[in-house]
Each structure stands twice: as structure tokens, then as C-alpha cells.
């Protein structure tokens, strides 16, 4: 499911912030966002911008401008105001002007492109960028896990399902795909298939984990994982060298994602390592806040704060809410605050 960075949403709730005279906290979707007191009422439509949105500087957003980088788009980050976590930006619906009609001015309408909003992408080291061979393979889905706060309806959809919690590793995602009629193999960054070249991290992982042998035996599959270690995202897990942690295996011909046990067996057979699985249980959580609080307990093996968890059914299935694979991530707010994300 493609992420809506900017969309028309409804203010679900407004609560006071202790010892704060001029600000209060609004709930939009499953997000909490600090707003000016009295600016909105429960039920109002607004334009909501998610964290990691790059907001272009224009007449309505000039207050966000970084004076050291005049005119440059501004990245929205998690902030803490008066001990209240604030994630995203709530703006008045009138910033849309004539961009949308009354017919489209409805809850859920995506205005990301209309407002020129883009997703922030961290600078890519040379060893990770590589030379582009071509587009990401069309028969394989890109990796972009939805945050629970963006689709809180998932809580109801997951009720009573047996799920597993895996640790959200802090690195860069890679895809390795064998498609019979599209040779040679695809070794991909998040968005592109890359040419083979010495020193490229993605191709290094391909060789390090003997993917050639895996594909020769397993056929048309795509293996997706997080590459972590030295030179990647400040290596917060303290890994020596670089390692690949598998989170998806996709049977291209059958159009089927492996479930948990199938993926564990596959990784065991081919000496690959999965992302750490923390627990398997029946999902019976009721609120976004409950799950967000649990995510603050996430830690990596070296004791560092973990980025959070990914929660999926043990047996892979389709999600009507997402119109894609049933899966979501819950990010650790302590991690975001510490690393100013």
C-alpha cells in the first residue's frame, strides 16, 4: 500500500497538555500531534502530514522554514513539546485552496502530489547507491511497511489472528530476485535494480549469502531483507562487517509470500538468517496506544534501543484494509526521540 504523506483527515480527539496554556494534543488517524489551542474542534477536517514528509516552503508553510536553508523543503520529525510526543503536522483545510473540489474534500483523500510533498530519504553512502541497471522488477513488490498509526483499522482486522512479532532492524532494505524470463538476477536497492560492480553492498550480500546457489535450487523467488552493519545507518546494533536479515520470501510464480514456518525452514535450509522473532501469540490488542507503548520495550542484542516491531499473521494473508499483504510496523517513540527521527 502506497503511503499517504499528506491527506485530508478528521480530528478524532483533542486533549489538554499539562502545564501548557497555548497548545493541546489532537488525535488524527492513530497519530498524536500538538496543535495551537482553540484552532480546531473534534470532527473538523484538516490536512495531515505524516512524519518523514518533505514539506515545500510556500505561503502557508513559511513558518516551518529553516533560516539556515531558505527555500529548502523541511522534513517533519518526531518532536516532544511539554513532554508530549508530537508526530506530524495538522494544517487547516483551506491551505488546499482550489486544489480539490468539494466532491474530493473528504476524509482520506490523498493530497500528497497536489501539495508537492515528497518522502524524506536519508543520504545514501556510495557503497549503497551503485549504478542503476533499470527499474525495480515489476513482478516483485517493493518493501514499505505501513505504520499502525496510519491505518488504525488494522487493529480490528487482526483480532483473533495468530501473529508473530519480529524486530524492525535498523539498516537498508535489499531485494534479490530470480525471474526466469528476466535474466540476469535482480539485485535491488529500495527502488532500483543495480548493475553488478565491485564494492557495492547489495552485490556483496548476494555473494556473501551464496544467492546464486539459492536461486539455482529454489527457482523463481524474491528474497527481501534488511542489510545492517558498518557504514549503514550509524550501525546502532554494533554489527561487525555487514549482515542480511530476511523478512520476506516471495514465490514469484505462485504469487505467494511465505508464512513464518515456511520462511524459517527456507532460511535454515539455505543458511540465511531471519530478522529476530520475539514472540508468537493470538492478537487481542485494542488500541494504538497499547501497541505503541509495547514498542518502547524493543532493544537490540547489544542493548541499544530498537526501532520497533513488525507484526504479521503467522500464515500470510491478504489485508482488505491495506489492499496488500497483512502486515504493519509499530515504531519505538523513545528511539525516534533519541535519534531525532
Secondary structure as the mmCIF struct_conf table of DSSP 4:
data_model
#
loop_
_struct_conf.conf_type_id
_struct_conf.id
_struct_conf.beg_label_comp_id
_struct_conf.beg_label_asym_id
_struct_conf.beg_label_seq_id
_struct_conf.end_label_comp_id
_struct_conf.end_label_asym_id
_struct_conf.end_label_seq_id
BEND BEND1 UNK A 5 UNK A 5
STRN STRN1 UNK A 6 UNK A 16
TURN_TY1_P TURN_TY1_P1 UNK A 18 UNK A 19
BEND BEND2 UNK A 21 UNK A 22
STRN STRN2 UNK A 23 UNK A 28
TURN_TY1_P TURN_TY1_P2 UNK A 29 UNK A 30
STRN STRN3 UNK A 31 UNK A 36
TURN_TY1_P TURN_TY1_P3 UNK A 37 UNK A 38
BEND BEND3 UNK A 39 UNK A 39
TURN_TY1_P TURN_TY1_P4 UNK A 42 UNK A 43
STRN STRN4 UNK A 45 UNK A 49
TURN_TY1_P TURN_TY1_P5 UNK A 51 UNK A 52
STRN STRN5 UNK A 53 UNK A 55
HELX_LH_PP_P HELX_LH_PP_P1 UNK A 56 UNK A 57
TURN_TY1_P TURN_TY1_P6 UNK A 59 UNK A 61
HELX_RH_3T_P HELX_RH_3T_P1 UNK A 62 UNK A 64
TURN_TY1_P TURN_TY1_P7 UNK A 67 UNK A 68
BEND BEND4 UNK A 69 UNK A 69
TURN_TY1_P TURN_TY1_P8 UNK A 70 UNK A 71
STRN STRN6 UNK A 74 UNK A 75
STRN STRN7 UNK A 78 UNK A 81
TURN_TY1_P TURN_TY1_P9 UNK A 82 UNK A 83
STRN STRN8 UNK A 84 UNK A 87
BEND BEND5 UNK A 88 UNK A 88
STRN STRN9 UNK A 89 UNK A 92
HELX_RH_3T_P HELX_RH_3T_P2 UNK A 93 UNK A 96
TURN_TY1_P TURN_TY1_P10 UNK A 97 UNK A 98
BEND BEND6 UNK A 99 UNK A 100
TURN_TY1_P TURN_TY1_P11 UNK A 102 UNK A 104
BEND BEND7 UNK A 106 UNK A 106
TURN_TY1_P TURN_TY1_P12 UNK A 107 UNK A 108
STRN STRN10 UNK A 110 UNK A 110
TURN_TY1_P TURN_TY1_P13 UNK A 112 UNK A 116
STRN STRN11 UNK A 118 UNK A 119
HELX_LH_PP_P HELX_LH_PP_P2 UNK A 122 UNK A 125
HELX_RH_AL_P HELX_RH_AL_P1 UNK A 126 UNK A 129
STRN STRN12 UNK A 132 UNK A 135
HELX_LH_PP_P HELX_LH_PP_P3 UNK A 136 UNK A 137
TURN_TY1_P TURN_TY1_P14 UNK A 138 UNK A 139
BEND BEND8 UNK A 140 UNK A 140
HELX_LH_PP_P HELX_LH_PP_P4 UNK A 141 UNK A 143
HELX_LH_PP_P HELX_LH_PP_P5 UNK A 145 UNK A 146
STRN STRN13 UNK A 147 UNK A 147
HELX_RH_3T_P HELX_RH_3T_P3 UNK A 148 UNK A 150
TURN_TY1_P TURN_TY1_P15 UNK A 152 UNK A 153
HELX_RH_AL_P HELX_RH_AL_P2 UNK A 154 UNK A 158
TURN_TY1_P TURN_TY1_P16 UNK A 159 UNK A 160
STRN STRN14 UNK A 162 UNK A 167
BEND BEND9 UNK A 170 UNK A 171
STRN STRN15 UNK A 172 UNK A 177
TURN_TY1_P TURN_TY1_P17 UNK A 180 UNK A 181
BEND BEND10 UNK A 182 UNK A 182
BEND BEND11 UNK A 184 UNK A 184
STRN STRN16 UNK A 186 UNK A 188
BEND BEND12 UNK A 190 UNK A 191
STRN STRN17 UNK A 192 UNK A 194
TURN_TY1_P TURN_TY1_P18 UNK A 198 UNK A 199
HELX_RH_AL_P HELX_RH_AL_P3 UNK A 201 UNK A 208
TURN_TY1_P TURN_TY1_P19 UNK A 209 UNK A 210
HELX_RH_AL_P HELX_RH_AL_P4 UNK A 211 UNK A 218
BEND BEND13 UNK A 220 UNK A 220
STRN STRN18 UNK A 221 UNK A 229
TURN_TY1_P TURN_TY1_P20 UNK A 230 UNK A 231
BEND BEND14 UNK A 232 UNK A 232
HELX_RH_3T_P HELX_RH_3T_P4 UNK A 233 UNK A 235
TURN_TY1_P TURN_TY1_P21 UNK A 236 UNK A 237
BEND BEND15 UNK A 240 UNK A 241
STRN STRN19 UNK A 242 UNK A 251
TURN_TY1_P TURN_TY1_P22 UNK A 252 UNK A 255
STRN STRN20 UNK A 256 UNK A 257
HELX_RH_AL_P HELX_RH_AL_P5 UNK A 260 UNK A 269
TURN_TY1_P TURN_TY1_P23 UNK A 270 UNK A 271
STRN STRN21 UNK A 273 UNK A 274
HELX_LH_PP_P HELX_LH_PP_P6 UNK A 275 UNK A 276
STRN STRN22 UNK A 277 UNK A 282
HELX_RH_AL_P HELX_RH_AL_P6 UNK A 288 UNK A 295
TURN_TY1_P TURN_TY1_P24 UNK A 296 UNK A 297
STRN STRN23 UNK A 299 UNK A 299
TURN_TY1_P TURN_TY1_P25 UNK A 301 UNK A 302
BEND BEND16 UNK A 303 UNK A 303
HELX_LH_PP_P HELX_LH_PP_P7 UNK A 304 UNK A 304
STRN STRN24 UNK A 305 UNK A 305
HELX_LH_PP_P HELX_LH_PP_P8 UNK A 306 UNK A 306
STRN STRN25 UNK A 308 UNK A 313
BEND BEND17 UNK A 314 UNK A 315
STRN STRN26 UNK A 318 UNK A 319
TURN_TY1_P TURN_TY1_P26 UNK A 320 UNK A 323
STRN STRN27 UNK A 324 UNK A 325
BEND BEND18 UNK A 326 UNK A 326
STRN STRN28 UNK A 327 UNK A 331
HELX_RH_AL_P HELX_RH_AL_P7 UNK A 333 UNK A 338
TURN_TY1_P TURN_TY1_P27 UNK A 339 UNK A 340
#
